[in-house]
């Protein structure tokens, strides 16, 4: 998989981890930042926030004060098998 030139590999890993969590079938579509941080306990909070900002900037996630969720485009790509581990 090719990394975007503006995203260091360790940042891309955090972004992928976030997307995979948000697209899980065994959790509600909406996540709180606290729940997401708990699930990704090995990711520093600053790195998590930075990755969420970047994903929101590109329209991959929606972030509100009390909720985070994958965009409909990300969900459609997942349904089509376009997002994989």
N, CA, C and O atoms as CSV, one atom per row, in Angstrom:
chain,resi,resn,atom,element,x,y,z
A,1,UNK,N,N,0.843,-1.167,0.000
A,1,UNK,CA,C,0.000,0.000,0.000
A,1,UNK,C,C,0.893,1.237,0.000
A,1,UNK,O,O,1.838,1.312,0.786
A,2,UNK,N,N,0.621,2.172,-0.834
A,2,UNK,CA,C,1.400,3.396,-0.937
A,2,UNK,C,C,0.924,4.418,0.086
A,2,UNK,O,O,-0.276,4.631,0.258
A,3,UNK,N,N,1.887,5.049,0.765
A,3,UNK,CA,C,1.567,6.081,1.748
A,3,UNK,C,C,1.450,7.421,1.048
A,3,UNK,O,O,2.242,7.717,0.154
A,4,UNK,N,N,0.477,8.238,1.436
A,4,UNK,CA,C,0.433,9.602,0.910
A,4,UNK,C,C,1.711,10.329,1.308
A,4,UNK,O,O,2.229,10.123,2.405
A,5,UNK,N,N,2.215,11.167,0.430
A,5,UNK,CA,C,3.482,11.851,0.665
A,5,UNK,C,C,3.435,12.744,1.902
A,5,UNK,O,O,4.460,12.932,2.557
A,6,UNK,N,N,2.281,13.292,2.231
A,6,UNK,CA,C,2.190,14.225,3.359
A,6,UNK,C,C,1.905,13.546,4.696
A,6,UNK,O,O,1.762,14.233,5.708
A,7,UNK,N,N,1.818,12.222,4.726
A,7,UNK,CA,C,1.495,11.512,5.958
A,7,UNK,C,C,2.605,10.518,6.290
A,7,UNK,O,O,2.809,9.550,5.556
A,8,UNK,N,N,3.329,10.749,7.400
A,8,UNK,CA,C,4.348,9.795,7.816
A,8,UNK,C,C,3.730,8.424,8.103
A,8,UNK,O,O,2.564,8.354,8.493
A,9,UNK,N,N,4.478,7.339,7.922
A,9,UNK,CA,C,3.931,5.989,8.111
A,9,UNK,C,C,3.286,5.768,9.478
A,9,UNK,O,O,2.249,5.109,9.562
A,10,UNK,N,N,3.874,6.302,10.550
A,10,UNK,CA,C,3.274,6.082,11.872
A,10,UNK,C,C,1.944,6.810,12.021
A,10,UNK,O,O,1.063,6.342,12.742
A,11,UNK,N,N,1.787,7.947,11.351
A,11,UNK,CA,C,0.508,8.666,11.380
A,11,UNK,C,C,-0.540,7.908,10.571
A,11,UNK,O,O,-1.702,7.829,10.967
A,12,UNK,N,N,-0.121,7.354,9.439
A,12,UNK,CA,C,-1.053,6.587,8.608
A,12,UNK,C,C,-1.565,5.365,9.358
A,12,UNK,O,O,-2.724,4.981,9.202
A,13,UNK,N,N,-0.712,4.751,10.170
A,13,UNK,CA,C,-1.149,3.593,10.967
A,13,UNK,C,C,-2.245,3.987,11.941
A,13,UNK,O,O,-3.208,3.244,12.124
A,14,UNK,N,N,-2.109,5.140,12.563
A,14,UNK,CA,C,-3.127,5.618,13.494
A,14,UNK,C,C,-4.429,5.891,12.737
A,14,UNK,O,O,-5.509,5.540,13.213
A,15,UNK,N,N,-4.330,6.511,11.569
A,15,UNK,CA,C,-5.527,6.779,10.769
A,15,UNK,C,C,-6.230,5.476,10.393
A,15,UNK,O,O,-7.452,5.376,10.498
A,16,UNK,N,N,-5.462,4.479,9.956
A,16,UNK,CA,C,-6.058,3.185,9.603
A,16,UNK,C,C,-6.725,2.541,10.808
A,16,UNK,O,O,-7.818,1.987,10.696
A,17,UNK,N,N,-6.068,2.613,11.957
A,17,UNK,CA,C,-6.633,2.023,13.177
A,17,UNK,C,C,-7.959,2.693,13.538
A,17,UNK,O,O,-8.911,2.025,13.940
A,18,UNK,N,N,-8.011,4.000,13.395
A,18,UNK,CA,C,-9.251,4.723,13.684
A,18,UNK,C,C,-10.363,4.257,12.754
A,18,UNK,O,O,-11.461,3.929,13.205
A,19,UNK,N,N,-10.079,4.229,11.467
A,19,UNK,CA,C,-11.099,3.819,10.488
A,19,UNK,C,C,-11.587,2.402,10.765
A,19,UNK,O,O,-12.789,2.138,10.726
A,20,UNK,N,N,-10.666,1.498,11.043
A,20,UNK,CA,C,-11.072,0.121,11.313
A,20,UNK,C,C,-11.955,0.038,12.555
A,20,UNK,O,O,-12.893,-0.759,12.584
A,21,UNK,N,N,-11.679,0.837,13.571
A,21,UNK,CA,C,-12.533,0.855,14.760
A,21,UNK,C,C,-13.911,1.413,14.422
A,21,UNK,O,O,-14.930,0.846,14.817
A,22,UNK,N,N,-13.941,2.516,13.698
A,22,UNK,CA,C,-15.218,3.161,13.383
A,22,UNK,C,C,-16.107,2.293,12.491
A,22,UNK,O,O,-17.328,2.445,12.499
A,23,UNK,N,N,-15.505,1.394,11.732
A,23,UNK,CA,C,-16.271,0.546,10.817
A,23,UNK,C,C,-16.616,-0.823,11.393
A,23,UNK,O,O,-17.181,-1.664,10.694
A,24,UNK,N,N,-16.282,-1.049,12.652
A,24,UNK,CA,C,-16.575,-2.347,13.274
A,24,UNK,C,C,-18.065,-2.649,13.243
A,24,UNK,O,O,-18.900,-1.759,13.406
A,25,UNK,N,N,-18.380,-3.922,13.030
A,25,UNK,CA,C,-19.774,-4.362,13.002
A,25,UNK,C,C,-20.352,-4.572,14.401
A,25,UNK,O,O,-21.571,-4.589,14.576
A,26,UNK,N,N,-19.482,-4.731,15.390
A,26,UNK,CA,C,-19.942,-5.050,16.737
A,26,UNK,C,C,-20.015,-3.830,17.656
A,26,UNK,O,O,-20.006,-3.969,18.879
A,27,UNK,N,N,-20.085,-2.649,17.070
A,27,UNK,CA,C,-20.184,-1.413,17.845
A,27,UNK,C,C,-21.117,-0.469,17.098
A,27,UNK,O,O,-21.249,-0.540,15.876
A,28,UNK,N,N,-21.752,0.406,17.845
A,28,UNK,CA,C,-22.617,1.408,17.206
A,28,UNK,C,C,-21.786,2.290,16.276
A,28,UNK,O,O,-20.572,2.405,16.440
A,29,UNK,N,N,-22.449,2.913,15.297
A,29,UNK,CA,C,-21.734,3.779,14.347
A,29,UNK,C,C,-21.058,4.949,15.036
A,29,UNK,O,O,-19.968,5.360,14.640
A,30,UNK,N,N,-21.693,5.485,16.058
A,30,UNK,CA,C,-21.140,6.644,16.782
A,30,UNK,C,C,-20.235,6.182,17.914
A,30,UNK,O,O,-20.577,5.284,18.684
A,31,UNK,N,N,-19.082,6.815,17.995
A,31,UNK,CA,C,-18.125,6.560,19.066
A,31,UNK,C,C,-17.892,7.861,19.817
A,31,UNK,O,O,-17.950,8.941,19.231
A,32,UNK,N,N,-17.630,7.757,21.101
A,32,UNK,CA,C,-17.148,8.919,21.842
A,32,UNK,C,C,-15.626,8.924,21.737
A,32,UNK,O,O,-15.015,7.886,21.481
A,33,UNK,N,N,-15.028,10.068,21.932
A,33,UNK,CA,C,-13.564,10.133,21.916
A,33,UNK,C,C,-12.998,9.263,23.026
A,33,UNK,O,O,-11.965,8.619,22.842
A,34,UNK,N,N,-13.653,9.236,24.161
A,34,UNK,CA,C,-13.188,8.416,25.285
A,34,UNK,C,C,-13.193,6.935,24.923
A,34,UNK,O,O,-12.228,6.224,25.203
A,35,UNK,N,N,-14.270,6.467,24.304
A,35,UNK,CA,C,-14.358,5.053,23.912
A,35,UNK,C,C,-13.326,4.706,22.845
A,35,UNK,O,O,-12.706,3.645,22.900
A,36,UNK,N,N,-13.141,5.599,21.876
A,36,UNK,CA,C,-12.160,5.355,20.822
A,36,UNK,C,C,-10.752,5.329,21.410
A,36,UNK,O,O,-9.950,4.462,21.061
A,37,UNK,N,N,-10.449,6.266,22.291
A,37,UNK,CA,C,-9.129,6.306,22.929
A,37,UNK,C,C,-8.895,5.056,23.774
A,37,UNK,O,O,-7.778,4.539,23.811
A,38,UNK,N,N,-9.924,4.570,24.444
A,38,UNK,CA,C,-9.786,3.359,25.249
A,38,UNK,C,C,-9.503,2.146,24.368
A,38,UNK,O,O,-8.693,1.287,24.717
A,39,UNK,N,N,-10.171,2.088,23.238
A,39,UNK,CA,C,-9.975,0.969,22.316
A,39,UNK,C,C,-8.583,1.017,21.693
A,39,UNK,O,O,-7.961,-0.019,21.460
A,40,UNK,N,N,-8.109,2.217,21.429
A,40,UNK,CA,C,-6.773,2.411,20.845
A,40,UNK,C,C,-5.814,2.876,21.942
A,40,UNK,O,O,-5.126,3.886,21.795
A,41,UNK,N,N,-5.779,2.132,23.028
A,41,UNK,CA,C,-5.043,2.525,24.231
A,41,UNK,C,C,-3.548,2.725,24.022
A,41,UNK,O,O,-2.909,3.417,24.815
A,42,UNK,N,N,-2.975,2.138,22.978
A,42,UNK,CA,C,-1.546,2.300,22.726
A,42,UNK,C,C,-1.227,3.546,21.888
A,42,UNK,O,O,-0.061,3.816,21.601
A,43,UNK,N,N,-2.247,4.296,21.499
A,43,UNK,CA,C,-2.070,5.525,20.718
A,43,UNK,C,C,-2.166,6.724,21.658
A,43,UNK,O,O,-3.135,6.857,22.405
A,44,UNK,N,N,-1.168,7.587,21.619
A,44,UNK,CA,C,-1.202,8.791,22.446
A,44,UNK,C,C,-2.383,9.670,22.040
A,44,UNK,O,O,-2.749,9.738,20.866
A,45,UNK,N,N,-2.964,10.330,23.016
A,45,UNK,CA,C,-4.156,11.153,22.784
A,45,UNK,C,C,-3.885,12.246,21.744
A,45,UNK,O,O,-4.747,12.535,20.915
A,46,UNK,N,N,-2.711,12.845,21.782
A,46,UNK,CA,C,-2.347,13.889,20.819
A,46,UNK,C,C,-2.321,13.321,19.392
A,46,UNK,O,O,-2.828,13.947,18.461
A,47,UNK,N,N,-1.731,12.142,19.232
A,47,UNK,CA,C,-1.667,11.498,17.906
A,47,UNK,C,C,-3.070,11.145,17.428
A,47,UNK,O,O,-3.376,11.267,16.242
A,48,UNK,N,N,-3.920,10.707,18.352
A,48,UNK,CA,C,-5.301,10.370,18.005
A,48,UNK,C,C,-6.049,11.610,17.526
A,48,UNK,O,O,-6.744,11.567,16.511
A,49,UNK,N,N,-5.908,12.699,18.247
A,49,UNK,CA,C,-6.578,13.949,17.872
A,49,UNK,C,C,-6.089,14.472,16.530
A,49,UNK,O,O,-6.885,14.925,15.707
A,50,UNK,N,N,-4.786,14.408,16.311
A,50,UNK,CA,C,-4.211,14.871,15.042
A,50,UNK,C,C,-4.729,14.029,13.876
A,50,UNK,O,O,-5.081,14.563,12.824
A,51,UNK,N,N,-4.771,12.723,14.070
A,51,UNK,CA,C,-5.262,11.831,13.015
A,51,UNK,C,C,-6.742,12.082,12.733
A,51,UNK,O,O,-7.160,12.082,11.575
A,52,UNK,N,N,-7.529,12.296,13.776
A,52,UNK,CA,C,-8.951,12.594,13.571
A,52,UNK,C,C,-9.146,13.896,12.810
A,52,UNK,O,O,-10.019,13.990,11.948
A,53,UNK,N,N,-8.341,14.895,13.122
A,53,UNK,CA,C,-8.421,16.168,12.390
A,53,UNK,C,C,-8.099,15.968,10.908
A,53,UNK,O,O,-8.769,16.522,10.037
A,54,UNK,N,N,-7.074,15.176,10.639
A,54,UNK,CA,C,-6.679,14.930,9.253
A,54,UNK,C,C,-7.771,14.146,8.510
A,54,UNK,O,O,-8.103,14.469,7.370
A,55,UNK,N,N,-8.319,13.132,9.154
A,55,UNK,CA,C,-9.386,12.347,8.531
A,55,UNK,C,C,-10.635,13.185,8.303
A,55,UNK,O,O,-11.322,13.017,7.295
A,56,UNK,N,N,-10.929,14.077,9.226
A,56,UNK,CA,C,-12.081,14.959,9.056
A,56,UNK,C,C,-11.839,15.930,7.898
A,56,UNK,O,O,-12.743,16.208,7.111
A,57,UNK,N,N,-10.626,16.434,7.804
A,57,UNK,CA,C,-10.281,17.360,6.715
A,57,UNK,C,C,-10.512,16.728,5.349
A,57,UNK,O,O,-10.917,17.409,4.407
A,58,UNK,N,N,-10.256,15.429,5.240
A,58,UNK,CA,C,-10.440,14.726,3.967
A,58,UNK,C,C,-11.831,14.119,3.812
A,58,UNK,O,O,-12.098,13.438,2.821
A,59,UNK,N,N,-12.718,14.355,4.775
A,59,UNK,CA,C,-14.089,13.868,4.666
A,59,UNK,C,C,-14.266,12.393,4.944
A,59,UNK,O,O,-15.267,11.800,4.541
A,60,UNK,N,N,-13.307,11.791,5.630
A,60,UNK,CA,C,-13.378,10.361,5.926
A,60,UNK,C,C,-14.173,10.102,7.197
A,60,UNK,O,O,-14.838,9.073,7.318
A,61,UNK,N,N,-14.106,11.033,8.146
A,61,UNK,CA,C,-14.863,10.913,9.393
A,61,UNK,C,C,-15.580,12.219,9.673
A,61,UNK,O,O,-15.239,13.272,9.134
A,62,UNK,N,N,-16.588,12.119,10.535
A,62,UNK,CA,C,-17.278,13.292,11.062
A,62,UNK,C,C,-16.959,13.335,12.545
A,62,UNK,O,O,-17.075,12.327,13.241
A,63,UNK,N,N,-16.556,14.503,13.029
A,63,UNK,CA,C,-16.214,14.658,14.438
A,63,UNK,C,C,-17.040,15.791,15.022
A,63,UNK,O,O,-17.001,16.924,14.544
A,64,UNK,N,N,-17.787,15.459,16.067
A,64,UNK,CA,C,-18.537,16.450,16.813
A,64,UNK,C,C,-18.038,16.414,18.251
A,64,UNK,O,O,-17.203,15.580,18.601
A,65,UNK,N,N,-18.533,17.293,19.063
A,65,UNK,CA,C,-18.116,17.350,20.461
A,65,UNK,C,C,-18.344,16.020,21.172
A,65,UNK,O,O,-17.502,15.574,21.951
A,66,UNK,N,N,-19.477,15.396,20.903
A,66,UNK,CA,C,-19.840,14.186,21.628
A,66,UNK,C,C,-19.855,12.915,20.785
A,66,UNK,O,O,-20.257,11.862,21.280
A,67,UNK,N,N,-19.431,12.985,19.530
A,67,UNK,CA,C,-19.495,11.786,18.689
A,67,UNK,C,C,-18.498,11.843,17.537
A,67,UNK,O,O,-18.165,12.905,17.011
A,68,UNK,N,N,-18.043,10.656,17.174
A,68,UNK,CA,C,-17.158,10.472,16.022
A,68,UNK,C,C,-17.752,9.321,15.222
A,68,UNK,O,O,-18.131,8.300,15.796
A,69,UNK,N,N,-17.837,9.473,13.905
A,69,UNK,CA,C,-18.297,8.370,13.074
A,69,UNK,C,C,-17.690,8.445,11.691
A,69,UNK,O,O,-17.287,9.510,11.224
A,70,UNK,N,N,-17.633,7.294,11.045
A,70,UNK,CA,C,-17.124,7.220,9.677
A,70,UNK,C,C,-18.131,7.890,8.745
A,70,UNK,O,O,-19.339,7.822,8.973
A,71,UNK,N,N,-17.631,8.530,7.706
A,71,UNK,CA,C,-18.511,9.171,6.729
A,71,UNK,C,C,-19.260,8.109,5.932
A,71,UNK,O,O,-18.878,6.939,5.925
A,72,UNK,N,N,-20.305,8.520,5.277
A,72,UNK,CA,C,-21.062,7.583,4.440
A,72,UNK,C,C,-20.190,7.058,3.301
A,72,UNK,O,O,-20.348,5.910,2.884
A,73,UNK,N,N,-19.282,7.875,2.797
A,73,UNK,CA,C,-18.360,7.419,1.738
A,73,UNK,C,C,-17.447,6.311,2.249
A,73,UNK,O,O,-17.228,5.314,1.561
A,74,UNK,N,N,-16.914,6.486,3.458
A,74,UNK,CA,C,-16.053,5.455,4.046
A,74,UNK,C,C,-16.839,4.171,4.272
A,74,UNK,O,O,-16.328,3.076,4.040
A,75,UNK,N,N,-18.087,4.306,4.726
A,75,UNK,CA,C,-18.924,3.118,4.949
A,75,UNK,C,C,-19.233,2.406,3.636
A,75,UNK,O,O,-19.260,1.176,3.591
A,76,UNK,N,N,-19.466,3.163,2.574
A,76,UNK,CA,C,-19.754,2.555,1.270
A,76,UNK,C,C,-18.531,1.820,0.736
A,76,UNK,O,O,-18.646,0.704,0.230
A,77,UNK,N,N,-17.351,2.450,0.848
A,77,UNK,CA,C,-16.118,1.783,0.418
A,77,UNK,C,C,-15.908,0.486,1.199
A,77,UNK,O,O,-15.482,-0.522,0.635
A,78,UNK,N,N,-16.206,0.517,2.489
A,78,UNK,CA,C,-16.084,-0.687,3.308
A,78,UNK,C,C,-17.044,-1.761,2.828
A,78,UNK,O,O,-16.672,-2.931,2.728
A,79,UNK,N,N,-18.287,-1.369,2.528
A,79,UNK,CA,C,-19.286,-2.336,2.052
A,79,UNK,C,C,-18.887,-2.964,0.720
A,79,UNK,O,O,-19.221,-4.113,0.434
A,80,UNK,N,N,-18.172,-2.193,-0.080
A,80,UNK,CA,C,-17.715,-2.701,-1.386
A,80,UNK,C,C,-16.415,-3.487,-1.285
A,80,UNK,O,O,-15.909,-3.995,-2.285
A,81,UNK,N,N,-15.884,-3.583,-0.083
A,81,UNK,CA,C,-14.635,-4.337,0.121
A,81,UNK,C,C,-13.400,-3.502,-0.169
A,81,UNK,O,O,-12.304,-4.045,-0.312
A,82,UNK,N,N,-13.564,-2.207,-0.257
A,82,UNK,CA,C,-12.437,-1.340,-0.584
A,82,UNK,C,C,-11.570,-0.978,0.603
A,82,UNK,O,O,-10.509,-0.378,0.429
A,83,UNK,N,N,-11.999,-1.329,1.809
A,83,UNK,CA,C,-11.207,-1.078,3.005
A,83,UNK,C,C,-10.894,-2.430,3.620
A,83,UNK,O,O,-11.794,-3.197,3.962
A,84,UNK,N,N,-9.609,-2.710,3.755
A,84,UNK,CA,C,-9.182,-3.999,4.295
A,84,UNK,C,C,-7.988,-3.799,5.216
A,84,UNK,O,O,-7.304,-2.777,5.176
A,85,UNK,N,N,-7.768,-4.786,6.025
A,85,UNK,CA,C,-6.628,-4.738,6.953
A,85,UNK,C,C,-5.333,-4.899,6.189
A,85,UNK,O,O,-4.258,-4.887,6.787
